[in-house]
């Protein structure tokens, strides 16, 4: 005659297996990256909430609570092993898509839609899976590394139709620690793909667009890139993501935007006061190398008169 745990397994294993089969078929046919990230986050939240219920509430006998906890842990492991491989696969498809994209025809210097799409995706990743806060330098990193790979192999090879026997208290602590490490590594890999790698490919795509659209207009190329960087920063700031999570990315694009602004000033001045700019740069180099400066008085006078005559109309025209 079957006992309680056997009846529990017989009933709920079939239910969970049927749900996993349906979920796996849906996931394999989807390309909704943000949807999958939401599912992964919900699994993580549900796991934490169920663990809190089992540990902190006297809702069942110790034996039943242990059995239920192990059943839920096995089920959540199976769910994550269904979602995360597809999630990483879609992330790499996005990176490859930006890398292999042919530059679209750009008719104006306004921001391209690819910048907004990248910014929205990056904001979603950082909101759902923010990078961890810096840890103290004395943290034992070695103990966090090997356990993750062992757990991941165990999860991948795990038979979803069976429930492992209950773990001892020390085994539960070791498993929880390894699971937390695995989650950090998965999220870090996702951020690397969708933040760092995709960012670099999008920047390359924007540069190719600027070169193709404005092959001889240096200033237009600079304005186009500056507008796209500014668009990305605007989206990231409007999403009100935690400052720690978004700091690295915003600092990166603020640096790019500042360089484009400097390049715009240099390009504009060079187009209108090129001789004066070249003279100042050459003179500064001579001063820095302690070379004797031989100035052409007539040339200097010409540059001064030219600037005095043209600077006001030039700046008023730009304003």
DRENDO-1510 file (C-alpha; in Angstrom, 1 decimal, always signed):
<recs>
REC; n; res; u; v; w
REC; 1; UNK; +0.0; +0.0; +0.0 .
REC; 2; UNK; +1.4; +3.4; -1.0 .
REC; 3; UNK; +2.3; +5.8; +1.8 .
REC; 4; UNK; +1.7; +9.6; +1.9 .
REC; 5; UNK; +4.9; +10.7; +0.2 .
REC; 6; UNK; +4.4; +8.2; -2.6 .
REC; 7; UNK; +0.9; +9.4; -3.2 .
REC; 8; UNK; +2.1; +13.0; -3.1 .
REC; 9; UNK; +4.8; +12.2; -5.7 .
REC; 10; UNK; +2.4; +10.3; -8.0 .
REC; 11; UNK; -0.1; +13.1; -8.0 .
REC; 12; UNK; +2.1; +16.2; -8.3 .
REC; 13; UNK; +4.9; +14.8; -10.5 .
REC; 14; UNK; +2.5; +14.3; -13.4 .
REC; 15; UNK; +1.1; +17.8; -12.9 .
REC; 16; UNK; +4.5; +19.4; -12.9 .
REC; 17; UNK; +5.7; +17.3; -15.8 .
REC; 18; UNK; +2.7; +18.3; -17.9 .
REC; 19; UNK; +3.3; +22.0; -17.1 .
REC; 20; UNK; +7.0; +21.7; -18.0 .
REC; 21; UNK; +6.2; +20.1; -21.3 .
REC; 22; UNK; +3.8; +22.9; -22.2 .
REC; 23; UNK; +6.2; +25.6; -21.0 .
REC; 24; UNK; +9.1; +24.1; -22.9 .
REC; 25; UNK; +7.2; +23.9; -26.2 .
REC; 26; UNK; +6.2; +27.6; -25.8 .
REC; 27; UNK; +9.6; +28.7; -24.9 .
REC; 28; UNK; +11.3; +27.0; -27.8 .
REC; 29; UNK; +9.1; +28.9; -30.3 .
REC; 30; UNK; +9.3; +32.3; -28.7 .
REC; 31; UNK; +11.7; +35.2; -29.4 .
REC; 32; UNK; +10.3; +37.5; -26.7 .
REC; 33; UNK; +13.5; +38.2; -24.8 .
REC; 34; UNK; +12.0; +40.6; -22.2 .
REC; 35; UNK; +9.1; +38.1; -21.7 .
REC; 36; UNK; +11.6; +35.3; -20.9 .
REC; 37; UNK; +13.5; +37.6; -18.5 .
REC; 38; UNK; +10.3; +38.3; -16.7 .
REC; 39; UNK; +9.6; +34.6; -16.4 .
REC; 40; UNK; +13.1; +34.0; -15.0 .
REC; 41; UNK; +12.6; +36.8; -12.5 .
REC; 42; UNK; +9.2; +35.5; -11.4 .
REC; 43; UNK; +10.6; +32.0; -10.9 .
REC; 44; UNK; +13.3; +33.5; -8.7 .
REC; 45; UNK; +10.7; +35.5; -6.7 .
REC; 46; UNK; +8.4; +32.5; -6.3 .
REC; 47; UNK; +11.2; +30.3; -5.1 .
REC; 48; UNK; +12.2; +32.8; -2.4 .
REC; 49; UNK; +8.6; +33.3; -1.3 .
REC; 50; UNK; +7.8; +29.6; -1.1 .
REC; 51; UNK; +11.0; +29.0; +0.8 .
REC; 52; UNK; +10.0; +31.7; +3.3 .
REC; 53; UNK; +6.6; +30.1; +3.8 .
REC; 54; UNK; +8.1; +26.6; +4.4 .
REC; 55; UNK; +10.8; +27.8; +6.8 .
REC; 56; UNK; +9.1; +30.5; +8.8 .
REC; 57; UNK; +5.5; +29.3; +9.1 .
REC; 58; UNK; +4.1; +26.2; +10.9 .
REC; 59; UNK; +1.9; +25.2; +8.0 .
REC; 60; UNK; +2.7; +21.5; +8.2 .
REC; 61; UNK; +4.6; +18.8; +10.1 .
REC; 62; UNK; +8.4; +18.9; +9.8 .
REC; 63; UNK; +8.3; +15.8; +7.5 .
REC; 64; UNK; +5.7; +17.3; +5.2 .
REC; 65; UNK; +7.4; +20.6; +5.1 .
REC; 66; UNK; +10.7; +19.0; +4.2 .
REC; 67; UNK; +9.1; +16.9; +1.5 .
REC; 68; UNK; +7.3; +19.9; +0.1 .
REC; 69; UNK; +10.4; +22.0; +0.1 .
REC; 70; UNK; +12.4; +19.4; -1.8 .
REC; 71; UNK; +9.6; +19.0; -4.3 .
REC; 72; UNK; +9.4; +22.8; -4.9 .
REC; 73; UNK; +13.2; +23.1; -5.2 .
REC; 74; UNK; +13.3; +20.3; -7.8 .
REC; 75; UNK; +10.4; +21.9; -9.7 .
REC; 76; UNK; +12.0; +25.4; -9.7 .
REC; 77; UNK; +15.3; +23.9; -10.9 .
REC; 78; UNK; +13.5; +22.3; -13.8 .
REC; 79; UNK; +11.8; +25.5; -14.7 .
REC; 80; UNK; +15.0; +27.5; -14.7 .
REC; 81; UNK; +16.8; +24.9; -16.8 .
REC; 82; UNK; +14.0; +25.3; -19.3 .
REC; 83; UNK; +14.1; +29.1; -19.4 .
REC; 84; UNK; +17.8; +30.1; -19.0 .
REC; 85; UNK; +19.3; +28.3; -22.0 .
REC; 86; UNK; +16.8; +29.9; -24.3 .
REC; 87; UNK; +17.3; +33.2; -22.7 .
REC; 88; UNK; +21.1; +33.1; -23.3 .
REC; 89; UNK; +20.4; +31.9; -26.9 .
REC; 90; UNK; +18.2; +34.9; -27.6 .
REC; 91; UNK; +20.7; +37.2; -26.1 .
REC; 92; UNK; +23.4; +36.0; -28.4 .
REC; 93; UNK; +21.0; +36.3; -31.4 .
REC; 94; UNK; +20.6; +39.9; -30.5 .
REC; 95; UNK; +24.3; +40.5; -30.4 .
REC; 96; UNK; +24.9; +38.7; -33.7 .
REC; 97; UNK; +22.0; +40.7; -35.3 .
REC; 98; UNK; +23.6; +44.0; -34.5 .
REC; 99; UNK; +27.0; +42.7; -35.5 .
REC; 100; UNK; +25.9; +41.5; -38.9 .
REC; 101; UNK; +23.4; +44.3; -39.7 .
REC; 102; UNK; +23.9; +46.3; -42.8 .
REC; 103; UNK; +23.8; +50.1; -42.1 .
REC; 104; UNK; +20.4; +51.6; -42.9 .
REC; 105; UNK; +20.1; +54.7; -45.0 .
REC; 106; UNK; +20.2; +57.7; -42.7 .
REC; 107; UNK; +18.7; +61.0; -44.1 .
REC; 108; UNK; +19.1; +63.2; -41.0 .
REC; 109; UNK; +21.3; +63.6; -37.9 .
REC; 110; UNK; +18.4; +62.7; -35.6 .
REC; 111; UNK; +18.7; +59.6; -33.4 .
REC; 112; UNK; +18.2; +56.2; -35.0 .
REC; 113; UNK; +15.6; +53.8; -33.6 .
REC; 114; UNK; +18.3; +51.2; -32.9 .
REC; 115; UNK; +19.6; +53.4; -30.1 .
REC; 116; UNK; +16.3; +53.6; -28.4 .
REC; 117; UNK; +15.8; +49.8; -28.7 .
REC; 118; UNK; +19.2; +49.1; -27.2 .
REC; 119; UNK; +18.5; +51.6; -24.4 .
REC; 120; UNK; +15.1; +50.1; -23.6 .
REC; 121; UNK; +16.5; +46.6; -23.6 .
REC; 122; UNK; +19.5; +47.6; -21.4 .
REC; 123; UNK; +17.2; +49.3; -19.0 .
REC; 124; UNK; +15.0; +46.1; -18.7 .
REC; 125; UNK; +18.1; +44.0; -18.0 .
REC; 126; UNK; +19.4; +46.3; -15.4 .
REC; 127; UNK; +16.0; +46.7; -13.7 .
REC; 128; UNK; +15.4; +42.9; -13.5 .
REC; 129; UNK; +19.0; +41.7; -13.0 .
REC; 130; UNK; +21.0; +44.5; -11.4 .
REC; 131; UNK; +24.7; +43.9; -10.8 .
REC; 132; UNK; +25.5; +43.0; -7.2 .
REC; 133; UNK; +26.8; +45.6; -4.8 .
REC; 134; UNK; +30.6; +45.4; -4.3 .
REC; 135; UNK; +31.5; +42.8; -1.7 .
REC; 136; UNK; +34.1; +43.1; +1.0 .
REC; 137; UNK; +37.6; +42.3; -0.1 .
REC; 138; UNK; +38.0; +39.5; +2.5 .
REC; 139; UNK; +35.1; +37.5; +1.0 .
REC; 140; UNK; +36.2; +33.9; +0.2 .
REC; 141; UNK; +35.9; +33.8; -3.5 .
REC; 142; UNK; +37.3; +30.3; -3.9 .
REC; 143; UNK; +34.5; +28.7; -2.0 .
REC; 144; UNK; +31.9; +30.3; -4.3 .
REC; 145; UNK; +33.4; +29.1; -7.6 .
REC; 146; UNK; +33.6; +25.3; -7.7 .
REC; 147; UNK; +30.2; +24.8; -6.1 .
REC; 148; UNK; +28.4; +26.6; -8.9 .
REC; 149; UNK; +29.7; +24.4; -11.7 .
REC; 150; UNK; +28.8; +21.3; -9.8 .
REC; 151; UNK; +25.3; +22.5; -9.1 .
REC; 152; UNK; +24.8; +23.5; -12.7 .
REC; 153; UNK; +25.8; +20.1; -14.0 .
REC; 154; UNK; +23.5; +18.5; -11.4 .
REC; 155; UNK; +20.6; +20.7; -12.5 .
REC; 156; UNK; +21.1; +20.0; -16.2 .
REC; 157; UNK; +21.3; +16.3; -15.8 .
REC; 158; UNK; +18.5; +16.1; -13.3 .
REC; 159; UNK; +15.5; +13.8; -14.0 .
REC; 160; UNK; +12.5; +16.0; -13.9 .
REC; 161; UNK; +10.2; +13.1; -13.2 .
REC; 162; UNK; +11.8; +12.2; -9.8 .
REC; 163; UNK; +12.2; +14.0; -6.6 .
REC; 164; UNK; +15.5; +13.7; -4.7 .
REC; 165; UNK; +15.4; +12.6; -1.1 .
REC; 166; UNK; +15.3; +15.3; +1.5 .
REC; 167; UNK; +18.7; +17.0; +2.3 .
REC; 168; UNK; +20.3; +17.3; +5.7 .
REC; 169; UNK; +20.5; +20.8; +7.2 .
REC; 170; UNK; +24.2; +21.2; +6.1 .
REC; 171; UNK; +23.2; +19.9; +2.6 .
REC; 172; UNK; +20.5; +22.5; +2.3 .
REC; 173; UNK; +22.9; +25.3; +3.3 .
REC; 174; UNK; +25.5; +24.1; +0.7 .
REC; 175; UNK; +22.8; +23.8; -2.0 .
REC; 176; UNK; +21.4; +27.2; -1.2 .
REC; 177; UNK; +24.8; +28.8; -1.4 .
REC; 178; UNK; +25.6; +27.0; -4.7 .
REC; 179; UNK; +22.2; +28.0; -6.1 .
REC; 180; UNK; +22.8; +31.7; -5.2 .
REC; 181; UNK; +26.2; +31.5; -7.0 .
REC; 182; UNK; +24.7; +29.9; -10.1 .
REC; 183; UNK; +22.1; +32.7; -10.2 .
REC; 184; UNK; +24.8; +35.4; -10.0 .
REC; 185; UNK; +26.8; +33.8; -12.8 .
REC; 186; UNK; +23.7; +33.4; -15.0 .
REC; 187; UNK; +22.7; +37.0; -14.5 .
REC; 188; UNK; +26.3; +38.2; -15.0 .
REC; 189; UNK; +26.5; +36.3; -18.3 .
REC; 190; UNK; +23.2; +37.8; -19.4 .
REC; 191; UNK; +24.4; +41.4; -18.6 .
REC; 192; UNK; +27.7; +40.7; -20.4 .
REC; 193; UNK; +25.8; +39.7; -23.5 .
REC; 194; UNK; +23.1; +42.3; -23.5 .
REC; 195; UNK; +24.9; +45.2; -22.0 .
REC; 196; UNK; +28.6; +45.0; -22.8 .
REC; 197; UNK; +28.7; +42.9; -26.0 .
REC; 198; UNK; +25.5; +44.3; -27.5 .
REC; 199; UNK; +26.5; +47.8; -26.6 .
REC; 200; UNK; +29.8; +47.4; -28.5 .
REC; 201; UNK; +28.0; +46.0; -31.6 .
REC; 202; UNK; +25.4; +48.8; -31.5 .
REC; 203; UNK; +28.2; +51.4; -31.4 .
REC; 204; UNK; +29.9; +49.8; -34.4 .
REC; 205; UNK; +26.6; +49.8; -36.3 .
REC; 206; UNK; +26.0; +53.5; -35.5 .
REC; 207; UNK; +29.5; +54.3; -36.6 .
REC; 208; UNK; +29.0; +52.5; -39.9 .
REC; 209; UNK; +25.7; +54.4; -40.4 .
REC; 210; UNK; +27.4; +57.7; -39.8 .
REC; 211; UNK; +30.2; +57.0; -42.2 .
REC; 212; UNK; +27.9; +55.8; -45.0 .
REC; 213; UNK; +25.4; +58.6; -44.6 .
REC; 214; UNK; +27.9; +61.4; -44.2 .
REC; 215; UNK; +31.1; +60.3; -45.9 .
REC; 216; UNK; +32.4; +63.9; -46.3 .
REC; 217; UNK; +30.5; +65.8; -43.6 .
REC; 218; UNK; +32.6; +65.3; -40.5 .
REC; 219; UNK; +30.5; +67.6; -38.4 .
REC; 220; UNK; +27.2; +65.8; -39.4 .
REC; 221; UNK; +28.8; +62.4; -38.4 .
REC; 222; UNK; +29.7; +63.9; -35.0 .
REC; 223; UNK; +26.2; +65.3; -34.5 .
REC; 224; UNK; +24.5; +62.1; -35.5 .
REC; 225; UNK; +26.6; +60.0; -33.0 .
REC; 226; UNK; +26.1; +62.6; -30.3 .
REC; 227; UNK; +22.3; +62.6; -30.7 .
REC; 228; UNK; +22.2; +58.8; -30.5 .
REC; 229; UNK; +24.3; +58.7; -27.3 .
REC; 230; UNK; +22.1; +61.4; -25.8 .
REC; 231; UNK; +19.0; +59.4; -26.7 .
REC; 232; UNK; +20.4; +56.4; -24.9 .
REC; 233; UNK; +21.2; +58.4; -21.8 .
REC; 234; UNK; +17.7; +60.0; -21.8 .
REC; 235; UNK; +16.0; +56.6; -21.9 .
REC; 236; UNK; +18.2; +55.2; -19.1 .
REC; 237; UNK; +17.5; +58.1; -16.8 .
REC; 238; UNK; +13.8; +58.2; -17.5 .
REC; 239; UNK; +13.4; +54.5; -16.5 .
REC; 240; UNK; +14.5; +55.5; -12.9 .
REC; 241; UNK; +16.7; +52.4; -12.4 .
REC; 242; UNK; +18.7; +52.0; -9.2 .
REC; 243; UNK; +21.6; +54.4; -9.5 .
REC; 244; UNK; +24.1; +51.6; -8.6 .
REC; 245; UNK; +22.8; +49.3; -11.3 .
REC; 246; UNK; +22.9; +51.9; -14.1 .
REC; 247; UNK; +26.0; +53.9; -13.1 .
REC; 248; UNK; +28.6; +52.0; -15.2 .
REC; 249; UNK; +26.5; +52.2; -18.4 .
REC; 250; UNK; +25.5; +55.9; -18.0 .
REC; 251; UNK; +29.1; +56.9; -17.2 .
REC; 252; UNK; +30.3; +55.1; -20.3 .
REC; 253; UNK; +27.9; +57.0; -22.6 .
REC; 254; UNK; +28.4; +60.3; -20.8 .
REC; 255; UNK; +32.1; +59.9; -21.7 .
REC; 256; UNK; +31.2; +59.2; -25.3 .
REC; 257; UNK; +28.9; +62.1; -25.5 .
REC; 258; UNK; +31.5; +64.5; -24.0 .
REC; 259; UNK; +34.0; +63.4; -26.6 .
REC; 260; UNK; +31.6; +64.0; -29.4 .
REC; 261; UNK; +30.8; +67.5; -28.1 .
REC; 262; UNK; +34.5; +68.3; -28.0 .
REC; 263; UNK; +34.8; +66.9; -31.5 .
REC; 264; UNK; +31.9; +69.1; -32.7 .
REC; 265; UNK; +33.6; +72.2; -31.3 .
REC; 266; UNK; +36.9; +71.3; -32.8 .
REC; 267; UNK; +35.3; +70.5; -36.2 .
REC; 268; UNK; +33.3; +73.7; -36.3 .
REC; 269; UNK; +36.2; +75.9; -35.4 .
REC; 270; UNK; +38.4; +74.1; -37.8 .
REC; 271; UNK; +36.0; +74.7; -40.7 .
REC; 272; UNK; +35.7; +78.4; -40.0 .
REC; 273; UNK; +39.0; +79.3; -38.3 .
REC; 274; UNK; +41.2; +76.5; -39.5 .
REC; 275; UNK; +44.3; +78.6; -39.9 .
REC; 276; UNK; +44.0; +80.1; -36.4 .
REC; 277; UNK; +43.4; +76.7; -34.8 .
REC; 278; UNK; +46.4; +75.2; -36.6 .
REC; 279; UNK; +48.6; +78.2; -35.6 .
REC; 280; UNK; +47.6; +77.8; -31.9 .
REC; 281; UNK; +48.2; +74.1; -31.9 .
REC; 282; UNK; +51.6; +74.4; -33.5 .
REC; 283; UNK; +52.6; +77.2; -31.2 .
REC; 284; UNK; +51.6; +75.2; -28.1 .
REC; 285; UNK; +53.6; +72.3; -29.3 .
REC; 286; UNK; +56.7; +74.5; -29.7 .
REC; 287; UNK; +56.2; +75.9; -26.3 .
REC; 288; UNK; +55.9; +72.5; -24.7 .
REC; 289; UNK; +59.1; +71.3; -26.3 .
REC; 290; UNK; +61.0; +74.4; -25.5 .
REC; 291; UNK; +61.7; +75.2; -29.1 .
REC; 292; UNK; +62.5; +78.7; -30.2 .
REC; 293; UNK; +59.4; +80.3; -31.7 .
REC; 294; UNK; +59.8; +82.2; -34.9 .
REC; 295; UNK; +56.6; +84.1; -35.6 .
REC; 296; UNK; +55.7; +85.6; -38.9 .
REC; 297; UNK; +54.3; +89.0; -37.9 .
REC; 298; UNK; +52.3; +89.4; -41.1 .
REC; 299; UNK; +50.7; +86.0; -40.7 .
REC; 300; UNK; +49.9; +86.6; -37.1 .
REC; 301; UNK; +48.3; +90.0; -38.0 .
REC; 302; UNK; +46.3; +88.3; -40.8 .
REC; 303; UNK; +44.9; +85.7; -38.3 .
REC; 304; UNK; +44.0; +88.4; -35.7 .
REC; 305; UNK; +42.2; +90.6; -38.3 .
REC; 306; UNK; +40.4; +87.6; -39.8 .
REC; 307; UNK; +39.1; +86.5; -36.4 .
REC; 308; UNK; +38.1; +90.0; -35.3 .
REC; 309; UNK; +36.2; +90.4; -38.5 .
REC; 310; UNK; +34.4; +87.1; -38.6 .
REC; 311; UNK; +33.9; +85.8; -35.0 .
REC; 312; UNK; +30.7; +87.8; -34.2 .
REC; 313; UNK; +28.8; +86.9; -37.4 .
REC; 314; UNK; +29.9; +83.3; -37.1 .
REC; 315; UNK; +28.7; +82.8; -33.5 .
REC; 316; UNK; +25.5; +84.7; -34.0 .
REC; 317; UNK; +24.8; +82.5; -37.1 .
REC; 318; UNK; +25.3; +79.4; -35.0 .
REC; 319; UNK; +23.0; +80.6; -32.3 .
</recs>
